[in-house]
Amino acid sequence: MNGTERSVPKPRDITHAVKAVRPLPEVAHRVLRMVQEPDWDIARLVEIVRTEPTLVARILRLCNSAGIGLEREIASIGDAISYVGSRTLVQLVLVTCSAGMFRGIRGSCYADPTTTWHHAVACALASQAVATRTGAVPPANAFTAGILHDVGKIVIADSLSEADVVAALDCADSTHPADHAALERMVFGIDHAEAASVVAAAWKLPEWLTHALRAHHDRTLLGGDAAMPAVLHVADQLALQAGIGNPFPRVPADVDEAAMERLELGPDDLEDLSQRLHADVSAAADLLNLEPAPGR
């Protein structure tokens, strides 16, 4: 920078990069559709999960590997529900199905596979906590939005050169951008929320989820009728403040007032949610995050 003009690097065609992201398995889409129904039952969840033997095996391995004091080995999805509960089983399905997206990230300080994965899990837990505290959206939906919120970052990472990442670090230190999304737009020409909307369209995700992914850094939409963008924004910022998967620690990660007003949250609420995030991440480490995404 130093007073000289620098052209903004442009990622290669985002639609091309989207094709490189491993899509969500069909079983994940089926679970997503199911949990939107107010009267979904455990039997149907078991039926859906059982259609994917590989997923069943991974979930059972996670349950049996976790330090949750099991009296006997969990041998079936029915056993898993008995021990961990249906909500945790839904989380396990979504976490397990989404983990593959992060394995293919082109590693850099912007989007390291493991730290980006850790951030996604933390944001999912924080989103669920915000939803539970405010009653604004169903907690299961909030967890889903959290685990998928950085899919746009995966796409951008695949489009960047090392010089682009270095430029972002330099820009973060010298121009003091307002937030992470502003820095991405300034240096990469696109932010991860906009890139996520391209992925969401390609995957045909539900409209409420597509809107949340696209809007969670847009101040004009954070105070809108839909509460999910505000829930996701608060959770994302809390995870960044906690230093979980934060690629630009010198860039502010403040919670937008529009989101706080939309959810009727005050400073004390944010403090409580921040403390809960640390506790939730610690408690979930064994069960939800046993398999951090490795690099390519």
C-alpha positions as CSV (number, residue, x, y, z in Angstrom):
1,M,0.0,0.0,0.0
2,N,2.3,2.9,1.2
3,G,0.4,5.5,-0.8
4,T,0.6,3.6,-4.0
5,E,-2.4,2.3,-5.9
6,R,-2.9,-1.5,-5.9
7,S,-5.3,-3.3,-8.2
8,V,-7.8,-5.5,-6.5
9,P,-7.1,-9.1,-7.2
10,K,-10.1,-10.9,-8.7
11,P,-10.7,-14.5,-7.9
12,R,-11.2,-16.7,-10.9
13,D,-14.8,-17.5,-11.8
14,I,-16.6,-18.3,-8.6
15,T,-19.0,-20.7,-10.3
16,H,-16.0,-22.7,-11.4
17,A,-14.7,-22.9,-7.8
18,V,-18.1,-24.0,-6.5
19,K,-17.7,-27.2,-8.6
20,A,-14.6,-28.1,-6.6
21,V,-16.4,-28.0,-3.2
22,R,-17.6,-31.4,-2.1
23,P,-21.4,-31.1,-2.0
24,L,-23.6,-32.1,1.0
25,P,-24.7,-35.7,0.7
26,E,-28.3,-36.4,-0.1
27,V,-28.9,-37.7,3.4
28,A,-28.0,-34.3,4.9
29,H,-30.5,-32.6,2.6
30,R,-33.1,-35.2,3.8
31,V,-32.3,-34.4,7.4
32,L,-32.5,-30.7,6.7
33,R,-35.9,-31.1,5.2
34,M,-37.1,-33.3,8.0
35,V,-36.1,-30.9,10.9
36,Q,-38.2,-28.1,9.2
37,E,-41.3,-30.1,10.0
38,P,-42.7,-29.3,13.5
39,D,-43.9,-32.8,14.1
40,W,-40.8,-34.8,12.9
41,D,-40.2,-37.9,15.0
42,I,-37.2,-40.0,16.0
43,A,-38.2,-43.0,14.0
44,R,-38.0,-41.1,10.8
45,L,-34.6,-39.7,11.7
46,V,-33.3,-43.3,12.3
47,E,-34.9,-44.4,9.0
48,I,-33.1,-41.6,7.1
49,V,-29.7,-42.1,8.7
50,R,-29.8,-45.9,8.2
51,T,-29.9,-45.4,4.4
52,E,-26.2,-44.4,4.6
53,P,-24.1,-47.3,6.0
54,T,-20.9,-45.2,5.9
55,L,-22.5,-42.4,7.8
56,V,-23.9,-44.9,10.4
57,A,-20.4,-46.3,10.9
58,R,-18.8,-42.9,11.4
59,I,-21.5,-41.8,13.8
60,L,-21.1,-44.9,15.9
61,R,-17.3,-44.5,15.9
62,L,-17.7,-41.0,17.1
63,C,-20.1,-42.0,19.9
64,N,-17.9,-44.9,21.0
65,S,-14.8,-42.8,20.9
66,A,-16.2,-39.9,22.9
67,G,-15.5,-39.7,26.6
68,I,-19.1,-39.7,27.7
69,G,-18.9,-42.6,30.2
70,L,-20.7,-45.3,28.2
71,E,-21.6,-48.4,30.1
72,R,-21.6,-50.5,26.9
73,E,-20.7,-50.1,23.3
74,I,-23.2,-48.2,21.1
75,A,-24.0,-50.7,18.3
76,S,-26.9,-49.0,16.4
77,I,-28.4,-45.6,15.6
78,G,-31.2,-46.5,18.1
79,D,-28.6,-46.9,20.8
80,A,-27.0,-43.6,19.8
81,I,-30.3,-41.8,20.3
82,S,-30.8,-43.4,23.7
83,Y,-27.4,-42.2,24.9
84,V,-26.9,-38.8,23.2
85,G,-30.5,-37.8,22.3
86,S,-32.2,-37.0,19.0
87,R,-31.0,-33.3,18.8
88,T,-27.3,-34.4,19.3
89,L,-27.8,-37.1,16.7
90,V,-29.0,-34.5,14.2
91,Q,-25.9,-32.4,15.0
92,L,-23.7,-35.5,14.5
93,V,-25.3,-36.1,11.1
94,L,-24.8,-32.5,9.9
95,V,-21.3,-32.2,11.3
96,T,-20.2,-35.6,9.8
97,C,-21.8,-34.8,6.4
98,S,-20.3,-31.3,6.2
99,A,-16.8,-32.2,7.3
100,G,-15.9,-33.3,3.8
101,M,-16.3,-29.7,2.5
102,F,-13.4,-28.6,4.6
103,R,-11.0,-31.3,3.6
104,G,-10.4,-29.9,0.2
105,I,-9.6,-26.3,1.2
106,R,-6.5,-24.8,-0.3
107,G,-4.7,-24.2,3.0
108,S,-3.5,-20.8,3.9
109,C,-3.7,-18.5,6.9
110,Y,-7.0,-17.3,5.4
111,A,-8.6,-20.6,5.3
112,D,-6.6,-23.4,7.0
113,P,-8.7,-26.6,6.8
114,T,-8.6,-27.5,10.5
115,T,-9.1,-24.0,11.9
116,T,-11.9,-23.2,9.4
117,W,-13.6,-26.4,10.5
118,H,-13.2,-25.5,14.1
119,H,-14.7,-22.1,13.5
120,A,-17.7,-23.7,11.7
121,V,-18.4,-26.0,14.6
122,A,-18.0,-23.2,17.1
123,C,-20.3,-21.0,15.1
124,A,-22.9,-23.8,14.9
125,L,-22.8,-24.2,18.7
126,A,-23.0,-20.4,19.2
127,S,-25.9,-20.1,16.7
128,Q,-27.8,-22.8,18.6
129,A,-27.2,-21.0,21.9
130,V,-28.3,-17.6,20.5
131,A,-31.5,-19.3,19.1
132,T,-32.2,-21.0,22.4
133,R,-31.7,-17.7,24.4
134,T,-33.8,-15.5,22.1
135,G,-36.4,-17.9,20.8
136,A,-36.1,-16.2,17.4
137,V,-35.5,-19.3,15.3
138,P,-35.5,-23.1,15.9
139,P,-32.2,-24.2,17.4
140,A,-31.8,-27.0,14.9
141,N,-32.0,-24.5,12.0
142,A,-29.6,-22.2,13.7
143,F,-27.0,-25.1,14.2
144,T,-27.4,-25.9,10.5
145,A,-26.8,-22.3,9.4
146,G,-23.7,-22.1,11.6
147,I,-22.1,-25.3,10.3
148,L,-22.5,-24.1,6.7
149,H,-21.9,-20.3,7.1
150,D,-18.3,-20.4,5.9
151,V,-18.9,-22.4,2.7
152,G,-18.2,-19.2,0.8
153,K,-14.8,-19.0,2.4
154,I,-14.0,-22.4,1.0
155,V,-14.9,-21.2,-2.5
156,I,-12.8,-18.0,-2.2
157,A,-9.8,-19.9,-0.8
158,D,-9.8,-22.1,-3.9
159,S,-9.7,-19.0,-6.1
160,L,-6.8,-17.2,-4.4
161,S,-3.1,-17.1,-4.9
162,E,-0.7,-16.8,-2.1
163,A,-0.1,-13.2,-3.2
164,D,-3.8,-12.4,-2.6
165,V,-3.6,-13.8,1.0
166,V,-0.5,-11.7,1.6
167,A,-2.3,-8.6,0.3
168,A,-5.1,-9.3,2.6
169,L,-2.8,-9.4,5.6
170,D,-1.1,-6.2,4.5
171,C,-4.5,-4.5,4.0
172,A,-5.7,-5.6,7.4
173,D,-2.7,-4.0,9.0
174,S,-2.6,-0.7,7.1
175,T,-6.2,0.3,6.1
176,H,-8.2,-0.8,9.2
177,P,-11.3,-2.3,7.4
178,A,-14.6,-2.2,9.3
179,D,-14.9,-6.0,9.5
180,H,-13.8,-9.3,7.9
181,A,-16.3,-9.1,5.1
182,A,-15.2,-5.6,4.2
183,L,-11.6,-6.7,4.1
184,E,-12.5,-9.6,1.7
185,R,-14.4,-7.3,-0.6
186,M,-11.6,-4.8,-0.6
187,V,-8.8,-7.3,-1.4
188,F,-10.6,-10.3,-3.1
189,G,-13.4,-8.5,-4.8
190,I,-16.0,-10.6,-3.1
191,D,-16.9,-11.6,0.5
192,H,-17.6,-15.1,1.8
193,A,-21.3,-14.3,2.3
194,E,-21.8,-13.4,-1.3
195,A,-19.8,-16.5,-2.4
196,A,-21.9,-18.6,-0.1
197,S,-25.1,-17.5,-1.9
198,V,-23.6,-18.9,-5.1
199,V,-23.0,-22.2,-3.4
200,A,-26.4,-22.2,-1.9
201,A,-28.0,-21.7,-5.3
202,A,-25.9,-24.5,-6.8
203,W,-26.9,-26.9,-4.0
204,K,-30.5,-25.8,-4.0
205,L,-30.5,-25.1,-0.3
206,P,-33.8,-23.9,1.4
207,E,-34.5,-20.3,0.9
208,W,-34.3,-19.4,4.6
209,L,-30.9,-20.9,4.7
210,T,-29.7,-19.3,1.5
211,H,-30.9,-15.9,2.8
212,A,-29.1,-16.4,6.1
213,L,-25.8,-17.3,4.4
214,R,-26.0,-14.3,2.1
215,A,-27.2,-11.8,4.6
216,H,-25.3,-12.4,7.8
217,H,-22.8,-9.6,7.2
218,D,-25.3,-7.2,5.5
219,R,-26.3,-4.5,8.0
220,T,-29.3,-3.5,5.8
221,L,-30.7,-7.1,6.3
222,L,-29.6,-7.9,9.8
223,G,-32.6,-6.0,11.2
224,G,-35.1,-7.4,8.7
225,D,-38.1,-9.6,9.2
226,A,-36.0,-12.8,9.0
227,A,-34.1,-13.4,12.3
228,M,-31.7,-16.1,11.1
229,P,-29.2,-13.6,9.6
230,A,-28.9,-11.8,12.9
231,V,-28.6,-15.1,14.8
232,L,-25.8,-16.2,12.5
233,H,-24.1,-12.9,12.6
234,V,-23.9,-12.8,16.4
235,A,-22.6,-16.4,16.6
236,D,-20.0,-15.8,13.9
237,Q,-18.7,-12.6,15.6
238,L,-18.6,-14.4,19.0
239,A,-16.5,-17.2,17.5
240,L,-14.1,-14.8,15.9
241,Q,-13.8,-12.8,19.2
242,A,-13.0,-16.0,20.9
243,G,-10.1,-16.5,18.4
244,I,-11.6,-19.7,17.0
245,G,-10.6,-19.8,13.3
246,N,-9.9,-16.1,13.1
247,P,-7.6,-15.4,10.1
248,F,-7.4,-11.6,10.7
249,P,-7.3,-11.1,14.5
250,R,-6.4,-7.4,14.0
251,V,-9.7,-6.7,12.1
252,P,-12.7,-5.8,14.4
253,A,-15.2,-8.6,15.0
254,D,-17.8,-6.4,16.7
255,V,-21.4,-7.5,16.9
256,D,-23.6,-5.2,14.7
257,E,-26.1,-3.1,16.7
258,A,-28.8,-3.9,14.1
259,A,-28.4,-7.6,14.9
260,M,-28.6,-7.0,18.6
261,E,-31.7,-4.9,18.3
262,R,-33.3,-7.5,16.0
263,L,-32.8,-10.2,18.7
264,E,-33.3,-7.8,21.7
265,L,-29.8,-8.7,23.1
266,G,-27.8,-6.5,25.4
267,P,-24.1,-6.4,26.4
268,D,-24.8,-8.8,29.3
269,D,-26.4,-11.3,26.9
270,L,-23.3,-11.2,24.7
271,E,-21.0,-11.7,27.7
272,D,-23.1,-14.7,28.8
273,L,-23.2,-16.2,25.3
274,S,-19.4,-15.7,25.0
275,Q,-18.8,-17.6,28.2
276,R,-21.3,-20.3,27.1
277,L,-19.5,-20.7,23.8
278,H,-16.2,-21.6,25.5
279,A,-18.1,-24.1,27.7
280,D,-20.0,-25.6,24.7
281,V,-16.9,-26.0,22.6
282,S,-15.1,-27.7,25.4
283,A,-18.1,-30.0,26.1
284,A,-18.5,-30.8,22.4
285,A,-14.9,-31.4,21.6
286,D,-15.0,-35.1,22.2
287,L,-18.4,-35.7,20.5
288,L,-18.7,-33.3,17.6
289,N,-15.1,-32.5,16.7
290,L,-13.1,-35.7,17.0
291,E,-12.1,-35.6,13.3
292,P,-10.7,-32.2,12.5
293,A,-10.5,-31.7,8.7
294,P,-7.0,-32.5,7.4
295,G,-5.3,-30.7,4.6
296,R,-5.1,-32.0,1.1
